């Protein structure tokens, strides 16, 4: 549990730090200790998560780092349309998710959806765990930060 709290604190700190740099108009800043690259939300490029989604009305993602085709770490921002239901599915990697905007629910299939996460809410789903999610119609689209340490995949039943 301590490991998860530390991860979420790092994600929040990074998000606020990058937001501050982006507000200053910085794209890339170099220093003796390294490089910082930041993008304002309006500059994120979103593509359909499902390559077959030619209408662009499904889940969209903007990859921040990593690659959908590899088993390495990947982090992306996702936008789920209001009213979206994923259905029962699992990922082989653990999932760390932070809600940015909207009324997002993450739950056990067939169980109660519970309260929506809301902005700043977070969830951890261990790899190979069946789960479901829903973006509440009343909250508009759901924006989430998703991190998969061992790559993204999706198995449905």
C-alpha positions, 0 to 999 in steps of 0.5 A: 500500500505504501508503494502505491501511495508513493507512486500516486504522489510522484504522478501528481507531483510530475503532473503539477510540475509539467503543468507549471512548465507548460504554463510558462510556454516551455516545450523542452528545457535542458540543464546540466542535470538533464532534460525536461519536456512538457506539453500543454493539454491542448497540444496532446495528440489523441488517436483511437485506442482501437485501430478499427474505430474509424469514426473516432467515437470510442476511447482515445489515447495520447501516449506520453511514453512507451509503445502500445506494441511492446511489453515495456512501461507505457503511460498515456492519457485516455478520454472515455466518452460519456456513457462508455462501458468497457465490459469485462476485461483484463490486462496482463500488466498491473494498472495504475490509474489516476482520474483527471476529469469526469465521473469514472468508475472502476469495479468488479464485473457484476458488482456495484460500481460504487462512487465515481473516482472524480478528479484526483481519485486513483485505482490500482488493478493487479495484472490478470484481474477481471474488471470493468469500468464506466464513464458516467454520462452525467460527468461528461467525458472521463480523462484518466492517466493510465500507467502499465509497467509491463505494457498494455494489452486487453483480453475480453471474455 
